[in-house]
Structure formats: structure tokens, C-alpha cells
């Protein structure tokens, strides 16, 4: 942001341009018939949950990393078992 404005970053950045279109997509995204609509999902979610921005978005039911989302939705921290939920404070704890 100090060297380029937001428009320049968005359109001229090698990283942003790497994920434009569908050529970058691995399977299952590449063979998905709706790829032109969702473009592989969210790169930020993929990176945050897998450490690799080029993997299928873990929210997608076809992603090999979907287990992380399913565990979260079930109230579990991936790999640690169920989480006992309190009132949304620091009282939440692993059980």
C-alpha cells in the first residue's frame, strides 16, 4: 500500500493475477461444472485452513480438507475432540 494504490495492487499483483480465471485450479475445482461461477471458492479460507492458497476451499463439499469445517460445525477443534461451549467467553474449554 505504500508503493501502489489499491487498484494497482488488485490488477498488477503477481499473487492476485495467479488466481484469476480457472487455469490455476487443481482438481476437484478444475473438473467442477460450476467452476466458472465460484472460481474455486475463497483463497483466503483455503490458505488460513490449509496453509496453501491453491487448494480447494475447505468449505466446499468436494474439498479434501472439508473435515476441518465439519469438525468446527460440530463444535470440535480439528484433531482435539469436542469443545464444551460456554457463553462465548473464555470459559470454552476442550473436553
N, CA, C and O atoms as CSV, one atom per row, in Angstrom:
chain,resi,resn,atom,element,x,y,z
A,1,UNK,N,N,0.825,-1.188,0.000
A,1,UNK,CA,C,0.000,0.000,0.000
A,1,UNK,C,C,0.870,1.254,0.000
A,1,UNK,O,O,0.401,2.341,-0.338
A,2,UNK,N,N,2.103,1.105,0.369
A,2,UNK,CA,C,2.976,2.274,0.382
A,2,UNK,C,C,3.560,2.561,-0.996
A,2,UNK,O,O,3.933,3.695,-1.297
A,3,UNK,N,N,3.636,1.522,-1.836
A,3,UNK,CA,C,4.233,1.698,-3.152
A,3,UNK,C,C,3.211,1.791,-4.274
A,3,UNK,O,O,3.471,2.428,-5.295
A,4,UNK,N,N,2.035,1.155,-4.096
A,4,UNK,CA,C,0.991,1.173,-5.114
A,4,UNK,C,C,-0.357,1.425,-4.455
A,4,UNK,O,O,-0.564,1.110,-3.283
A,5,UNK,N,N,-1.254,1.991,-5.222
A,5,UNK,CA,C,-2.611,2.160,-4.702
A,5,UNK,C,C,-3.352,0.819,-4.798
A,5,UNK,O,O,-2.844,-0.131,-5.394
A,6,UNK,N,N,-4.534,0.747,-4.217
A,6,UNK,CA,C,-5.296,-0.488,-4.179
A,6,UNK,C,C,-5.589,-1.015,-5.582
A,6,UNK,O,O,-5.511,-2.221,-5.817
A,7,UNK,N,N,-5.919,-0.139,-6.499
A,7,UNK,CA,C,-6.188,-0.551,-7.887
A,7,UNK,C,C,-4.956,-1.229,-8.491
A,7,UNK,O,O,-5.075,-2.264,-9.146
A,8,UNK,N,N,-3.796,-0.655,-8.276
A,8,UNK,CA,C,-2.562,-1.241,-8.791
A,8,UNK,C,C,-2.271,-2.593,-8.172
A,8,UNK,O,O,-1.848,-3.519,-8.864
A,9,UNK,N,N,-2.494,-2.711,-6.880
A,9,UNK,CA,C,-2.286,-3.995,-6.201
A,9,UNK,C,C,-3.244,-5.041,-6.757
A,9,UNK,O,O,-2.830,-6.159,-7.066
A,10,UNK,N,N,-4.513,-4.690,-6.887
A,10,UNK,CA,C,-5.532,-5.636,-7.344
A,10,UNK,C,C,-5.268,-6.130,-8.773
A,10,UNK,O,O,-5.381,-7.325,-9.047
A,11,UNK,N,N,-4.917,-5.214,-9.680
A,11,UNK,CA,C,-4.781,-5.581,-11.079
A,11,UNK,C,C,-3.363,-5.944,-11.511
A,11,UNK,O,O,-3.199,-6.633,-12.518
A,12,UNK,N,N,-2.340,-5.510,-10.795
A,12,UNK,CA,C,-0.972,-5.718,-11.237
A,12,UNK,C,C,-0.171,-6.683,-10.368
A,12,UNK,O,O,0.958,-7.033,-10.713
A,13,UNK,N,N,-0.733,-7.108,-9.267
A,13,UNK,CA,C,-0.025,-8.004,-8.358
A,13,UNK,C,C,0.120,-9.404,-8.953
A,13,UNK,O,O,-0.857,-9.978,-9.435
A,14,UNK,N,N,1.326,-9.950,-8.922
A,14,UNK,CA,C,1.545,-11.312,-9.397
A,14,UNK,C,C,0.688,-12.306,-8.616
A,14,UNK,O,O,0.139,-13.243,-9.196
A,15,UNK,N,N,0.574,-12.105,-7.320
A,15,UNK,CA,C,-0.198,-13.029,-6.496
A,15,UNK,C,C,-1.682,-13.001,-6.845
A,15,UNK,O,O,-2.290,-14.058,-7.011
A,16,UNK,N,N,-2.272,-11.828,-6.958
A,16,UNK,CA,C,-3.680,-11.762,-7.328
A,16,UNK,C,C,-3.905,-12.311,-8.735
A,16,UNK,O,O,-4.878,-13.028,-8.972
A,17,UNK,N,N,-3.029,-11.986,-9.653
A,17,UNK,CA,C,-3.179,-12.455,-11.030
A,17,UNK,C,C,-3.005,-13.966,-11.154
A,17,UNK,O,O,-3.559,-14.576,-12.069
A,18,UNK,N,N,-2.257,-14.567,-10.262
A,18,UNK,CA,C,-2.059,-16.020,-10.292
A,18,UNK,C,C,-3.371,-16.779,-10.112
A,18,UNK,O,O,-3.501,-17.907,-10.589
A,19,UNK,N,N,-4.340,-16.175,-9.430
A,19,UNK,CA,C,-5.600,-16.839,-9.146
A,19,UNK,C,C,-6.773,-16.329,-9.985
A,19,UNK,O,O,-7.927,-16.609,-9.661
A,20,UNK,N,N,-6.503,-15.605,-11.027
A,20,UNK,CA,C,-7.573,-15.147,-11.909
A,20,UNK,C,C,-7.922,-16.264,-12.899
A,20,UNK,O,O,-7.059,-17.047,-13.294
A,21,UNK,N,N,-9.171,-16.323,-13.284
A,21,UNK,CA,C,-9.602,-17.349,-14.221
A,21,UNK,C,C,-9.662,-18.722,-13.580
A,21,UNK,O,O,-9.841,-18.838,-12.367
A,22,UNK,N,N,-9.514,-19.760,-14.387
A,22,UNK,CA,C,-9.634,-21.123,-13.885
A,22,UNK,C,C,-8.410,-21.986,-14.177
A,22,UNK,O,O,-8.355,-23.134,-13.736
A,23,UNK,N,N,-7.439,-21.467,-14.903
A,23,UNK,CA,C,-6.271,-22.275,-15.281
A,23,UNK,C,C,-5.442,-22.723,-14.084
A,23,UNK,O,O,-4.783,-23.760,-14.159
A,24,UNK,N,N,-5.453,-21.991,-13.006
A,24,UNK,CA,C,-4.648,-22.310,-11.828
A,24,UNK,C,C,-5.232,-23.461,-11.014
A,24,UNK,O,O,-4.525,-24.057,-10.201
A,25,UNK,N,N,-6.492,-23.779,-11.213
A,25,UNK,CA,C,-7.223,-24.692,-10.340
A,25,UNK,C,C,-6.754,-26.141,-10.439
A,25,UNK,O,O,-6.585,-26.675,-11.535
A,26,UNK,N,N,-6.544,-26.770,-9.280
A,26,UNK,CA,C,-6.331,-28.220,-9.267
A,26,UNK,C,C,-7.701,-28.903,-9.181
A,26,UNK,O,O,-8.715,-28.235,-8.978
A,27,UNK,N,N,-7.733,-30.209,-9.331
A,27,UNK,CA,C,-8.984,-30.926,-9.067
A,27,UNK,C,C,-9.191,-30.985,-7.561
A,27,UNK,O,O,-8.208,-31.073,-6.824
A,28,UNK,N,N,-10.394,-30.941,-7.084
A,28,UNK,CA,C,-11.649,-31.143,-7.782
A,28,UNK,C,C,-12.205,-29.875,-8.429
A,28,UNK,O,O,-13.204,-29.945,-9.145
A,29,UNK,N,N,-11.592,-28.737,-8.197
A,29,UNK,CA,C,-12.112,-27.480,-8.758
A,29,UNK,C,C,-12.069,-27.482,-10.286
A,29,UNK,O,O,-13.033,-27.076,-10.935
A,30,UNK,N,N,-10.968,-27.934,-10.852
A,30,UNK,CA,C,-10.773,-27.872,-12.302
A,30,UNK,C,C,-11.867,-28.633,-13.059
A,30,UNK,O,O,-12.299,-28.190,-14.123
A,31,UNK,N,N,-12.317,-29.767,-12.524
A,31,UNK,CA,C,-13.323,-30.566,-13.222
A,31,UNK,C,C,-14.752,-30.271,-12.770
A,31,UNK,O,O,-15.695,-30.903,-13.247
A,32,UNK,N,N,-14.918,-29.323,-11.863
A,32,UNK,CA,C,-16.240,-28.973,-11.346
A,32,UNK,C,C,-17.011,-28.178,-12.393
A,32,UNK,O,O,-16.487,-27.211,-12.945
A,33,UNK,N,N,-18.252,-28.575,-12.671
A,33,UNK,CA,C,-19.019,-27.914,-13.723
A,33,UNK,C,C,-19.449,-26.490,-13.372
A,33,UNK,O,O,-19.893,-25.753,-14.252
A,34,UNK,N,N,-19.326,-26.090,-12.112
A,34,UNK,CA,C,-19.698,-24.736,-11.703
A,34,UNK,C,C,-18.469,-23.852,-11.454
A,34,UNK,O,O,-18.595,-22.786,-10.851
A,35,UNK,N,N,-17.304,-24.273,-11.901
A,35,UNK,CA,C,-16.083,-23.525,-11.611
A,35,UNK,C,C,-16.098,-22.095,-12.127
A,35,UNK,O,O,-15.452,-21.217,-11.556
A,36,UNK,N,N,-16.828,-21.863,-13.197
A,36,UNK,CA,C,-16.922,-20.510,-13.748
A,36,UNK,C,C,-17.805,-19.603,-12.889
A,36,UNK,O,O,-17.839,-18.390,-13.098
A,37,UNK,N,N,-18.508,-20.179,-11.939
A,37,UNK,CA,C,-19.358,-19.392,-11.040
A,37,UNK,C,C,-18.670,-19.105,-9.705
A,37,UNK,O,O,-18.776,-17.999,-9.177
A,38,UNK,N,N,-17.964,-20.103,-9.158
A,38,UNK,CA,C,-17.372,-19.887,-7.834
A,38,UNK,C,C,-15.856,-19.709,-7.863
A,38,UNK,O,O,-15.257,-19.345,-6.851
A,39,UNK,N,N,-15.232,-19.962,-9.015
A,39,UNK,CA,C,-13.789,-19.768,-9.209
A,39,UNK,C,C,-12.933,-20.407,-8.123
A,39,UNK,O,O,-11.897,-19.866,-7.739
A,40,UNK,N,N,-13.373,-21.556,-7.633
A,40,UNK,CA,C,-12.572,-22.283,-6.647
A,40,UNK,C,C,-12.808,-21.848,-5.219
A,40,UNK,O,O,-12.104,-22.300,-4.316
A,41,UNK,N,N,-13.768,-20.992,-4.993
A,41,UNK,CA,C,-14.058,-20.558,-3.630
A,41,UNK,C,C,-13.091,-19.492,-3.154
A,41,UNK,O,O,-12.489,-18.775,-3.953
A,42,UNK,N,N,-12.955,-19.401,-1.867
A,42,UNK,CA,C,-12.162,-18.340,-1.244
A,42,UNK,C,C,-10.712,-18.761,-1.029
A,42,UNK,O,O,-10.434,-19.743,-0.340
A,43,UNK,N,N,-9.800,-18.011,-1.622
A,43,UNK,CA,C,-8.367,-18.294,-1.474
A,43,UNK,C,C,-7.893,-18.020,-0.054
A,43,UNK,O,O,-6.984,-18.689,0.437
A,44,UNK,N,N,-8.502,-17.043,0.609
A,44,UNK,CA,C,-8.123,-16.721,1.985
A,44,UNK,C,C,-8.495,-17.856,2.928
A,44,UNK,O,O,-7.707,-18.224,3.800
A,45,UNK,N,N,-9.691,-18.414,2.760
A,45,UNK,CA,C,-10.104,-19.551,3.595
A,45,UNK,C,C,-9.205,-20.750,3.332
A,45,UNK,O,O,-8.782,-21.432,4.266
A,46,UNK,N,N,-8.912,-21.009,2.061
A,46,UNK,CA,C,-8.043,-22.130,1.720
A,46,UNK,C,C,-6.684,-21.971,2.402
A,46,UNK,O,O,-6.168,-22.919,2.993
A,47,UNK,N,N,-6.114,-20.783,2.319
A,47,UNK,CA,C,-4.804,-20.538,2.930
A,47,UNK,C,C,-4.870,-20.618,4.454
A,47,UNK,O,O,-4.004,-21.225,5.083
A,48,UNK,N,N,-5.885,-20.012,5.040
A,48,UNK,CA,C,-5.994,-19.986,6.500
A,48,UNK,C,C,-6.155,-21.382,7.082
A,48,UNK,O,O,-5.620,-21.671,8.153
A,49,UNK,N,N,-6.878,-22.242,6.397
A,49,UNK,CA,C,-7.164,-23.569,6.949
A,49,UNK,C,C,-6.217,-24.665,6.490
A,49,UNK,O,O,-6.137,-25.718,7.124
A,50,UNK,N,N,-5.488,-24.430,5.382
A,50,UNK,CA,C,-4.597,-25.481,4.879
A,50,UNK,C,C,-3.151,-25.028,4.742
A,50,UNK,O,O,-2.247,-25.858,4.641
A,51,UNK,N,N,-2.925,-23.721,4.739
A,51,UNK,CA,C,-1.580,-23.214,4.513
A,51,UNK,C,C,-1.211,-23.137,3.041
A,51,UNK,O,O,-0.076,-22.807,2.697
A,52,UNK,N,N,-2.186,-23.446,2.157
A,52,UNK,CA,C,-1.949,-23.434,0.720
A,52,UNK,C,C,-3.131,-22.763,0.031
A,52,UNK,O,O,-4.231,-23.315,0.002
A,53,UNK,N,N,-2.912,-21.590,-0.515
A,53,UNK,CA,C,-3.998,-20.835,-1.149
A,53,UNK,C,C,-4.513,-21.495,-2.420
A,53,UNK,O,O,-5.590,-21.137,-2.897
A,54,UNK,N,N,-3.778,-22.446,-2.980
A,54,UNK,CA,C,-4.207,-23.064,-4.234
A,54,UNK,C,C,-5.055,-24.322,-4.031
A,54,UNK,O,O,-5.503,-24.915,-5.013
A,55,UNK,N,N,-5.285,-24.739,-2.805
A,55,UNK,CA,C,-6.136,-25.911,-2.581
A,55,UNK,C,C,-7.602,-25.517,-2.703
A,55,UNK,O,O,-7.948,-24.336,-2.679
A,56,UNK,N,N,-8.454,-26.526,-2.833
A,56,UNK,CA,C,-9.895,-26.270,-2.888
A,56,UNK,C,C,-10.326,-25.629,-1.568
A,56,UNK,O,O,-9.840,-26.001,-0.500
A,57,UNK,N,N,-11.224,-24.681,-1.652
A,57,UNK,CA,C,-11.769,-24.019,-0.462
A,57,UNK,C,C,-12.341,-25.096,0.467
A,57,UNK,O,O,-13.213,-25.856,0.046
A,58,UNK,N,N,-11.877,-25.180,1.711
A,58,UNK,CA,C,-12.353,-26.205,2.633
A,58,UNK,C,C,-13.858,-26.178,2.903
A,58,UNK,O,O,-14.406,-27.168,3.390
A,59,UNK,N,N,-14.532,-25.084,2.603
A,59,UNK,CA,C,-15.974,-25.033,2.770
A,59,UNK,C,C,-16.673,-25.905,1.713
A,59,UNK,O,O,-17.785,-26.381,1.944
A,60,UNK,N,N,-16.043,-26.110,0.585
A,60,UNK,CA,C,-16.622,-26.917,-0.492
A,60,UNK,C,C,-16.734,-28.379,-0.064
A,60,UNK,O,O,-15.809,-28.936,0.527
A,61,UNK,N,N,-17.858,-28.981,-0.364
A,61,UNK,CA,C,-18.068,-30.384,-0.002
A,61,UNK,C,C,-17.150,-31.330,-0.769
A,61,UNK,O,O,-17.024,-32.495,-0.393
A,62,UNK,N,N,-16.512,-30.860,-1.825
A,62,UNK,CA,C,-15.598,-31.692,-2.607
A,62,UNK,C,C,-14.140,-31.566,-2.138
A,62,UNK,O,O,-13.269,-32.302,-2.601
A,63,UNK,N,N,-13.889,-30.647,-1.234
A,63,UNK,CA,C,-12.518,-30.412,-0.763
A,63,UNK,C,C,-12.029,-31.555,0.118
A,63,UNK,O,O,-12.776,-32.083,0.941
A,64,UNK,N,N,-10.765,-31.928,-0.065
A,64,UNK,CA,C,-10.169,-32.945,0.800
A,64,UNK,C,C,-9.970,-32.419,2.229
A,64,UNK,O,O,-9.671,-33.192,3.139
A,65,UNK,N,N,-10.133,-31.122,2.420
A,65,UNK,CA,C,-9.975,-30.510,3.737
A,65,UNK,C,C,-11.313,-30.165,4.384
A,65,UNK,O,O,-11.342,-29.451,5.386
A,66,UNK,N,N,-12.405,-30.651,3.839
A,66,UNK,CA,C,-13.737,-30.356,4.368
A,66,UNK,C,C,-13.878,-30.804,5.826
A,66,UNK,O,O,-14.673,-30.228,6.569
A,67,UNK,N,N,-13.121,-31.819,6.244
A,67,UNK,CA,C,-13.190,-32.313,7.619
A,67,UNK,C,C,-12.969,-31.197,8.641
A,67,UNK,O,O,-13.552,-31.233,9.725
A,68,UNK,N,N,-12.140,-30.212,8.313
A,68,UNK,CA,C,-11.872,-29.110,9.252
A,68,UNK,C,C,-13.126,-28.278,9.485
A,68,UNK,O,O,-13.397,-27.870,10.614
A,69,UNK,N,N,-13.892,-28.025,8.429
A,69,UNK,CA,C,-15.135,-27.262,8.550
A,69,UNK,C,C,-16.180,-28.097,9.278
A,69,UNK,O,O,-16.880,-27.586,10.153
A,70,UNK,N,N,-16.294,-29.383,8.924
A,70,UNK,CA,C,-17.263,-30.253,9.581
A,70,UNK,C,C,-16.984,-30.360,11.076
A,70,UNK,O,O,-17.916,-30.354,11.880
A,71,UNK,N,N,-15.708,-30.456,11.457
A,71,UNK,CA,C,-15.347,-30.527,12.870
A,71,UNK,C,C,-15.725,-29.238,13.586
A,71,UNK,O,O,-16.253,-29.263,14.698
A,72,UNK,N,N,-15.448,-28.117,12.939
A,72,UNK,CA,C,-15.811,-26.827,13.528
A,72,UNK,C,C,-17.320,-26.720,13.720
A,72,UNK,O,O,-17.784,-26.303,14.780
A,73,UNK,N,N,-18.085,-27.096,12.697
A,73,UNK,CA,C,-19.541,-27.014,12.766
A,73,UNK,C,C,-20.117,-27.958,13.816
A,73,UNK,O,O,-21.189,-27.706,14.367
A,74,UNK,N,N,-19.403,-29.041,14.085
A,74,UNK,CA,C,-19.844,-30.000,15.102
A,74,UNK,C,C,-19.402,-29.574,16.503
A,74,UNK,O,O,-19.669,-30.273,17.481
A,75,UNK,N,N,-18.728,-28.431,16.594
A,75,UNK,CA,C,-18.278,-27.944,17.897
A,75,UNK,C,C,-16.955,-28.525,18.335
A,75,UNK,O,O,-16.626,-28.518,19.521
A,76,UNK,N,N,-16.196,-29.027,17.378
A,76,UNK,CA,C,-14.902,-29.613,17.674
A,76,UNK,C,C,-13.789,-28.746,17.116
A,76,UNK,O,O,-13.942,-28.093,16.084
A,77,UNK,N,N,-12.674,-28.752,17.814
A,77,UNK,CA,C,-11.466,-28.160,17.259
A,77,UNK,C,C,-10.778,-29.306,16.524
A,77,UNK,O,O,-10.537,-30.346,17.137
A,78,UNK,N,N,-10.455,-29.167,15.249
A,78,UNK,CA,C,-9.898,-30.283,14.485
A,78,UNK,C,C,-8.750,-30.974,15.204
A,78,UNK,O,O,-7.769,-30.345,15.602
A,79,UNK,N,N,-8.898,-32.275,15.358
A,79,UNK,CA,C,-7.854,-33.082,15.969
A,79,UNK,C,C,-7.839,-33.078,17.485
A,79,UNK,O,O,-6.966,-33.707,18.082
A,80,UNK,N,N,-8.776,-32.392,18.131
A,80,UNK,CA,C,-8.716,-32.330,19.586
A,80,UNK,C,C,-9.974,-32.818,20.272
A,80,UNK,O,O,-10.016,-32.880,21.501
A,81,UNK,N,N,-10.996,-33.166,19.516
A,81,UNK,CA,C,-12.231,-33.645,20.120
A,81,UNK,C,C,-13.211,-32.517,20.346
A,81,UNK,O,O,-12.938,-31.371,19.991
A,82,UNK,N,N,-14.368,-32.838,20.944
A,82,UNK,CA,C,-15.421,-31.836,21.135
A,82,UNK,C,C,-14.985,-30.665,22.005
A,82,UNK,O,O,-14.104,-30.792,22.855
A,83,UNK,N,N,-15.613,-29.543,21.775
A,83,UNK,CA,C,-15.374,-28.349,22.578
A,83,UNK,C,C,-16.637,-28.066,23.370
A,83,UNK,O,O,-17.732,-28.019,22.810
A,84,UNK,N,N,-16.483,-27.876,24.679
A,84,UNK,CA,C,-17.631,-27.506,25.505
A,84,UNK,C,C,-17.828,-26.011,25.366
A,84,UNK,O,O,-16.910,-25.236,25.633
A,85,UNK,N,N,-18.996,-25.604,24.958
A,85,UNK,CA,C,-19.263,-24.193,24.711
A,85,UNK,C,C,-19.870,-23.535,25.934
A,85,UNK,O,O,-20.816,-24.038,26.539
A,86,UNK,N,N,-19.295,-22.395,26.277
A,86,UNK,CA,C,-19.839,-21.595,27.367
A,86,UNK,C,C,-20.707,-20.497,26.794
A,86,UNK,O,O,-21.441,-20.722,25.832
A,87,UNK,N,N,-20.635,-19.350,27.356
A,87,UNK,CA,C,-21.473,-18.228,26.920
A,87,UNK,C,C,-20.746,-17.343,25.915
A,87,UNK,O,O,-21.088,-16.171,25.756
A,88,UNK,N,N,-19.738,-17.902,25.232
A,88,UNK,CA,C,-18.986,-17.112,24.257
A,88,UNK,C,C,-17.845,-16.358,24.911
A,88,UNK,O,O,-17.258,-15.465,24.301
A,89,UNK,N,N,-17.529,-16.707,26.139
A,89,UNK,CA,C,-16.431,-16.067,26.841
A,89,UNK,C,C,-15.242,-17.009,26.861
A,89,UNK,O,O,-15.226,-18.007,26.141
A,90,UNK,N,N,-14.268,-16.707,27.662
A,90,UNK,CA,C,-13.084,-17.561,27.762
A,90,UNK,C,C,-13.382,-18.825,28.555
A,90,UNK,O,O,-12.452,-19.566,28.873
A,91,UNK,N,N,-14.626,-19.100,28.885
A,91,UNK,CA,C,-14.980,-20.307,29.599
A,91,UNK,C,C,-15.028,-21.537,28.697
A,91,UNK,O,O,-15.097,-22.658,29.202
A,92,UNK,N,N,-14.994,-21.356,27.364
A,92,UNK,CA,C,-14.982,-22.504,26.469
A,92,UNK,C,C,-13.727,-23.318,26.755
A,92,UNK,O,O,-12.657,-22.749,26.971
A,93,UNK,N,N,-13.847,-24.647,26.758
A,93,UNK,CA,C,-12.697,-25.475,27.052
A,93,UNK,C,C,-12.794,-26.803,26.322
A,93,UNK,O,O,-13.883,-27.267,25.985
A,94,UNK,N,N,-11.639,-27.405,26.082
A,94,UNK,CA,C,-11.606,-28.726,25.465
A,94,UNK,C,C,-12.082,-29.757,26.488
A,94,UNK,O,O,-11.761,-29.667,27.673
A,95,UNK,N,N,-12.850,-30.735,26.011
A,95,UNK,CA,C,-13.284,-31.807,26.916
A,95,UNK,C,C,-12.750,-33.131,26.439
A,95,UNK,O,O,-13.003,-34.161,27.064
